[in-house]
Amino acid sequence: MLAAGSWRASTESSTKRGYGYAWQKARVGHLRSHPFCVYCLRDPVYAAIRSMAPSSAILRCAELGLAAPMASVVDHIEPHRGDQALFWNKANWQSLCATHHSADKQREEAVLRRGE
């Protein structure tokens, strides 16, 4: 459920909200440089690969029988709420897998909105 007054509830297209071609290019570049989900890497099972190059990490995961913790979403650490300066601030970006973005991150943001 979207919070009342959320910029996400807007009827504007994703392109008009900033998620157009420039964002898609930036997203691909970020995921290329930061391919692993930062939430997955918190799990102790991935401790051995945290400092490895991505190709070595993927091979090590295969050796250990683990799924590689690949990210598919570039998330804004601090919700930008339509603020374009915050939207484009790369220091505010993190790589997440779809599962962590859709569950844990959304739960964290809900807690912040409620002020808990």
Backbone as a chain_set.jsonl record, in Angstrom:
{"seq": "MLAAGSWRASTESSTKRGYGYAWQKARVGHLRSHPFCVYCLRDPVYAAIRSMAPSSAILRCAELGLAAPMASVVDHIEPHRGDQALFWNKANWQSLCATHHSADKQREEAVLRRGE", "coords": {"N": [[0.845, -1.176, 0.0], [0.518, 2.222, -0.8], [1.74, 5.135, 0.766], [-0.318, 7.826, 1.839], [-0.305, 10.688, -0.166], [2.135, 10.072, -1.216], [4.856, 10.387, -3.491], [5.024, 8.324, -5.208], [2.455, 7.569, -5.756], [1.657, 9.13, -7.739], [0.23, 9.997, -10.911], [1.915, 10.406, -12.949], [4.188, 9.288, -15.485], [6.826, 6.824, -15.159], [9.093, 7.772, -16.4], [8.712, 10.565, -16.362], [8.993, 10.895, -13.665], [11.657, 10.638, -13.313], [12.843, 8.22, -13.936], [13.866, 7.563, -16.514], [15.632, 7.161, -19.644], [18.229, 8.142, -18.988], [18.406, 7.414, -16.288], [18.216, 4.615, -16.555], [20.619, 4.023, -17.869], [22.453, 4.912, -15.914], [21.773, 3.197, -13.84], [22.458, 0.649, -14.881], [25.231, 1.004, -15.085], [25.886, 1.364, -12.37], [25.132, -1.129, -11.274], [26.901, -2.737, -12.65], [29.321, -1.975, -11.52], [28.806, -2.49, -8.855], [27.791, -5.278, -8.212], [26.582, -6.97, -6.303], [24.046, -7.697, -3.872], [23.698, -5.608, -1.153], [22.361, -6.198, 1.204], [22.16, -8.996, 1.159], [24.865, -9.582, 1.438], [25.279, -9.051, 4.089], [24.714, -11.342, 5.429], [26.293, -13.853, 7.271], [27.136, -16.133, 5.862], [28.123, -15.257, 3.483], [30.502, -14.041, 4.065], [33.079, -14.765, 3.23], [33.278, -13.887, 0.6], [33.04, -11.167, 0.455], [35.121, -9.279, 0.0], [36.11, -9.998, -2.429], [36.799, -9.915, -5.984], [34.12, -9.545, -8.328], [33.939, -11.723, -10.297], [35.541, -13.728, -9.136], [34.176, -14.04, -6.743], [31.707, -15.053, -7.58], [32.499, -17.537, -8.613], [33.492, -18.671, -6.246], [31.159, -18.812, -4.724], [29.805, -20.754, -6.222], [31.508, -22.934, -5.778], [31.023, -23.286, -3.076], [28.403, -23.984, -3.109], [26.484, -22.026, -2.99], [24.001, -19.61, -3.838], [24.835, -16.95, -5.956], [24.906, -13.678, -4.687], [23.37, -11.756, -6.361], [22.541, -8.475, -7.379], [19.693, -6.629, -8.571], [18.424, -4.3, -8.486], [18.755, -0.803, -8.152], [18.775, 0.952, -5.373], [17.577, 3.765, -3.529], [19.132, 4.849, -0.744], [18.382, 6.743, 1.225], [15.103, 7.665, 0.98], [14.138, 9.446, -1.897], [11.869, 10.867, -2.553], [11.057, 12.287, -4.801], [12.884, 14.366, -4.931], [15.217, 15.572, -6.999], [17.974, 16.128, -6.747], [18.762, 14.475, -4.618], [17.934, 12.091, -5.715], [19.786, 11.703, -7.836], [22.178, 11.563, -6.484], [24.888, 9.696, -6.17], [26.075, 8.638, -3.912], [23.946, 7.98, -2.419], [22.954, 5.665, -3.369], [22.368, 2.134, -3.469], [23.005, -1.303, -4.14], [20.605, -3.804, -4.492], [19.006, -7.025, -4.208], [15.988, -8.141, -5.8], [14.275, -9.341, -3.95], [15.128, -8.417, -1.382], [14.766, -5.678, -1.797], [12.014, -5.467, -2.184], [10.971, -6.456, 0.17], [12.486, -6.329, 2.869], [13.661, -3.688, 2.675], [11.405, -2.094, 2.09], [9.901, -2.543, 4.373], [11.584, -1.362, 6.308], [11.428, 1.337, 5.462], [8.72, 1.807, 5.919], [8.61, 1.69, 8.699], [10.144, 3.939, 9.307], [8.46, 5.934, 8.245], [6.32, 5.739, 9.992], [7.554, 6.569, 12.242], [8.738, 4.965, 14.151]], "CA": [[0.0, 0.0, 0.0], [1.275, 3.463, -0.87], [1.395, 6.131, 1.78], [-1.084, 8.96, 1.325], [0.539, 11.8, -0.577], [3.415, 9.583, -1.722], [5.143, 10.747, -4.878], [4.831, 7.101, -5.999], [1.042, 7.461, -6.096], [1.443, 10.053, -8.841], [-0.2, 9.419, -12.181], [2.971, 10.655, -13.923], [4.925, 8.107, -15.911], [8.108, 6.652, -14.482], [10.05, 8.661, -17.075], [8.528, 11.922, -15.834], [9.447, 10.894, -12.273], [13.113, 10.555, -13.295], [13.325, 6.88, -14.254], [13.936, 7.424, -17.969], [16.832, 6.604, -20.266], [19.427, 8.511, -18.215], [18.421, 6.561, -15.101], [18.505, 3.232, -16.954], [22.062, 3.958, -18.119], [23.138, 5.045, -14.624], [21.465, 1.969, -13.104], [23.298, -0.42, -15.431], [26.605, 1.286, -14.685], [26.027, 1.105, -10.936], [25.082, -2.576, -11.046], [28.141, -3.308, -13.19], [30.367, -1.694, -10.535], [28.381, -3.001, -7.543], [26.842, -6.315, -8.65], [26.001, -7.798, -5.25], [23.069, -7.122, -2.945], [24.35, -5.27, 0.122], [21.654, -6.886, 2.285], [22.604, -10.396, 1.129], [26.245, -9.663, 1.929], [25.269, -8.981, 5.557], [24.591, -12.71, 5.922], [27.631, -14.413, 7.524], [27.493, -17.163, 4.894], [28.828, -14.608, 2.376], [31.677, -13.323, 4.587], [34.273, -15.116, 2.463], [33.331, -13.27, -0.734], [32.793, -9.718, 0.539], [36.216, -8.471, -0.538], [36.565, -10.575, -3.7], [36.32, -9.389, -7.265], [32.869, -10.243, -8.656], [34.097, -13.014, -10.975], [36.045, -14.679, -8.141], [33.11, -14.264, -5.777], [30.71, -15.935, -8.201], [33.09, -18.882, -8.639], [33.557, -19.165, -4.874], [29.787, -19.194, -4.357], [29.529, -22.03, -6.884], [32.26, -23.961, -5.048], [30.382, -23.482, -1.766], [27.012, -24.376, -3.303], [25.633, -20.894, -2.649], [23.554, -18.733, -4.925], [25.546, -15.67, -5.948], [23.967, -12.659, -4.199], [23.307, -10.744, -7.415], [21.57, -7.38, -7.261], [18.985, -6.257, -9.802], [17.767, -3.02, -8.216], [19.53, 0.269, -7.531], [17.88, 1.534, -4.379], [17.987, 5.006, -2.883], [19.259, 4.573, 0.682], [17.421, 7.684, 1.801], [14.074, 7.888, -0.044], [14.293, 10.775, -2.498], [10.542, 11.492, -2.578], [10.974, 13.203, -5.938], [13.98, 15.337, -4.894], [16.138, 15.143, -8.042], [19.36, 16.171, -6.26], [18.945, 13.253, -3.844], [17.753, 11.001, -6.676], [21.008, 11.509, -8.625], [23.347, 11.489, -5.611], [25.35, 8.3, -6.211], [26.376, 8.192, -2.545], [22.666, 7.558, -1.863], [22.545, 4.46, -4.094], [22.878, 0.832, -3.049], [22.535, -2.426, -4.945], [19.801, -4.779, -3.755], [18.264, -8.011, -4.985], [14.564, -7.795, -5.812], [13.655, -9.818, -2.714], [15.408, -7.491, -0.286], [14.169, -4.372, -2.085], [10.56, -5.54, -2.044], [10.554, -6.867, 1.518], [13.196, -5.692, 3.981], [13.805, -2.238, 2.498], [10.077, -1.483, 2.205], [9.541, -2.627, 5.797], [12.371, -0.319, 6.98], [10.861, 2.643, 5.119], [7.425, 1.917, 6.595], [8.91, 1.989, 10.095], [10.563, 5.351, 9.337], [7.273, 6.782, 8.016], [5.507, 5.711, 11.219], [8.326, 7.184, 13.314], [9.064, 3.977, 15.207]], "C": [[0.887, 1.235, 0.0], [0.793, 4.438, 0.188], [0.642, 7.276, 1.126], [-0.129, 10.1, 1.0], [1.899, 11.372, -1.111], [3.611, 10.015, -3.159], [4.941, 9.54, -5.774], [3.387, 6.93, -6.439], [0.689, 8.366, -7.274], [0.99, 9.318, -10.096], [0.829, 9.687, -13.278], [3.67, 9.349, -14.277], [6.241, 8.009, -15.15], [9.169, 7.549, -15.114], [9.934, 10.079, -16.533], [8.962, 12.031, -14.378], [10.952, 10.712, -12.162], [13.695, 9.212, -13.696], [13.348, 6.611, -15.754], [15.264, 6.829, -18.417], [18.095, 6.914, -19.462], [19.536, 7.645, -16.953], [18.788, 5.13, -15.47], [19.999, 3.048, -17.219], [22.839, 4.011, -16.803], [22.967, 3.768, -13.799], [22.361, 0.824, -13.571], [24.755, -0.228, -15.012], [26.847, 0.989, -13.211], [26.046, -0.397, -10.664], [26.321, -3.278, -11.597], [29.271, -3.134, -12.163], [30.083, -2.303, -9.167], [27.335, -4.104, -7.765], [26.132, -7.095, -7.555], [25.071, -7.014, -4.338], [23.738, -6.858, -1.594], [23.647, -5.941, 1.3], [22.052, -8.368, 2.325], [23.989, -10.535, 1.741], [26.341, -9.518, 3.448], [25.232, -10.375, 6.178], [25.995, -13.296, 6.101], [28.07, -15.467, 6.508], [28.29, -16.57, 3.726], [30.092, -13.862, 2.825], [32.919, -13.56, 3.723], [34.383, -14.378, 1.129], [33.255, -11.75, -0.704], [33.879, -8.878, -0.118], [36.743, -8.993, -1.874], [36.057, -9.789, -4.894], [35.072, -10.176, -7.637], [33.05, -11.605, -9.321], [34.601, -14.078, -10.01], [34.957, -15.03, -7.13], [32.056, -15.22, -6.322], [31.237, -17.368, -8.245], [33.143, -19.485, -7.242], [32.167, -19.594, -4.382], [29.436, -20.546, -4.96], [30.242, -23.174, -6.162], [31.594, -24.305, -3.715], [28.93, -23.935, -1.881], [26.031, -23.286, -2.92], [25.17, -20.168, -3.905], [24.364, -17.441, -4.831], [24.542, -14.58, -5.579], [23.829, -11.476, -5.164], [22.197, -9.719, -7.159], [20.919, -7.129, -8.61], [18.329, -4.887, -9.679], [18.794, -2.041, -7.666], [18.542, 1.037, -6.664], [18.456, 2.842, -3.867], [17.967, 4.766, -1.375], [18.3, 5.458, 1.473], [16.369, 7.94, 0.727], [14.131, 9.318, -0.582], [12.983, 11.55, -2.569], [10.417, 12.571, -3.666], [12.053, 14.268, -5.973], [15.063, 14.872, -5.869], [17.603, 15.196, -7.615], [19.669, 14.896, -5.472], [18.831, 12.026, -4.753], [19.066, 10.677, -7.377], [22.276, 11.447, -7.789], [23.792, 10.028, -5.503], [25.728, 7.761, -4.837], [25.11, 7.686, -1.848], [22.138, 6.287, -2.55], [23.145, 3.217, -3.454], [22.262, -0.24, -3.93], [21.793, -3.407, -4.055], [19.25, -5.83, -4.717], [16.785, -7.62, -4.9], [13.875, -8.207, -4.511], [13.885, -8.841, -1.57], [14.8, -6.109, -0.545], [12.672, -4.381, -1.807], [10.1, -5.88, -0.632], [11.245, -6.03, 2.59], [13.279, -4.178, 3.846], [12.459, -1.534, 2.643], [9.602, -1.472, 3.65], [10.292, -1.546, 6.587], [11.797, 1.074, 6.71], [9.527, 2.86, 5.796], [7.62, 2.287, 8.07], [9.317, 3.461, 10.228], [9.378, 6.29, 9.154], [6.411, 6.852, 9.267], [6.24, 6.34, 12.392], [8.679, 6.249, 14.449], [10.548, 3.966, 15.474]], "O": [[1.889, 1.289, 0.714], [-0.402, 4.547, 0.465], [0.932, 7.649, -0.01], [0.749, 10.435, 1.796], [2.733, 12.222, -1.426], [2.672, 10.015, -3.954], [4.709, 9.696, -6.973], [3.12, 6.214, -7.405], [-0.448, 8.364, -7.748], [1.334, 8.155, -10.305], [0.646, 9.249, -14.413], [3.733, 8.424, -13.467], [6.71, 8.988, -14.57], [10.057, 8.035, -14.414], [10.947, 10.728, -16.273], [9.267, 13.124, -13.9], [11.485, 10.638, -11.055], [14.914, 9.072, -13.787], [12.903, 5.557, -16.209], [15.924, 6.098, -17.679], [18.94, 6.037, -19.277], [20.625, 7.197, -16.595], [19.585, 4.497, -14.777], [20.577, 2.03, -16.837], [23.778, 3.239, -16.604], [23.904, 3.316, -13.141], [22.951, 0.117, -12.754], [25.429, -1.185, -14.631], [27.881, 0.433, -12.843], [26.886, -0.881, -9.905], [26.741, -4.304, -11.063], [30.078, -4.042, -11.964], [31.007, -2.597, -8.409], [26.144, -3.893, -7.535], [25.174, -7.814, -7.839], [25.281, -5.831, -4.071], [24.276, -7.773, -0.97], [24.294, -6.225, 2.308], [22.256, -8.927, 3.402], [24.26, -11.487, 2.473], [27.379, -9.831, 4.031], [25.664, -10.567, 7.314], [26.804, -13.241, 5.175], [29.27, -15.668, 6.317], [29.04, -17.281, 3.057], [30.685, -13.128, 2.035], [33.716, -12.645, 3.515], [35.481, -14.26, 0.585], [33.393, -11.11, -1.746], [33.575, -7.858, -0.736], [37.73, -8.47, -2.392], [35.039, -9.101, -4.831], [34.967, -11.356, -7.3], [32.372, -12.559, -8.94], [34.138, -15.218, -10.057], [34.835, -16.182, -6.714], [31.572, -16.095, -5.604], [30.501, -18.308, -7.946], [32.872, -20.673, -7.066], [32.026, -20.614, -3.707], [28.839, -21.39, -4.292], [29.669, -24.244, -5.957], [31.599, -25.458, -3.282], [28.292, -24.236, -0.872], [24.885, -23.568, -2.568], [25.88, -20.127, -4.91], [24.554, -16.904, -3.74], [23.432, -14.566, -6.111], [24.139, -10.338, -4.813], [21.078, -10.062, -6.778], [21.512, -7.384, -9.657], [17.751, -4.375, -10.638], [19.609, -2.4, -6.816], [17.612, 1.676, -7.155], [19.673, 3.006, -3.781], [16.911, 4.509, -0.797], [17.511, 4.974, 2.284], [16.723, 8.399, -0.359], [14.169, 10.279, 0.187], [13.0, 12.779, -2.64], [9.774, 13.605, -3.481], [12.14, 15.013, -6.949], [15.754, 13.889, -5.601], [18.401, 14.383, -8.081], [20.734, 14.304, -5.65], [19.551, 11.043, -4.574], [19.426, 9.507, -7.503], [23.361, 11.289, -8.348], [23.149, 9.225, -4.826], [25.704, 6.55, -4.622], [25.193, 7.038, -0.804], [20.995, 5.889, -2.324], [24.274, 3.235, -2.963], [21.135, -0.099, -4.405], [22.285, -3.797, -2.996], [19.053, -5.554, -5.9], [16.391, -6.853, -4.022], [12.991, -7.501, -4.025], [12.944, -8.475, -0.866], [14.364, -5.443, 0.393], [12.128, -3.421, -1.261], [8.951, -5.616, -0.278], [10.638, -5.118, 3.152], [12.996, -3.457, 4.802], [12.387, -0.474, 3.265], [8.978, -0.512, 4.099], [9.702, -0.886, 7.443], [11.694, 1.893, 7.623], [9.221, 3.978, 6.21], [6.876, 3.103, 8.614], [8.883, 4.146, 11.155], [9.29, 7.32, 9.821], [5.837, 7.897, 9.573], [5.632, 6.617, 13.426], [8.894, 6.686, 15.58], [11.017, 3.207, 16.323]]}, "num_chains": 1, "name": "protein.A"}
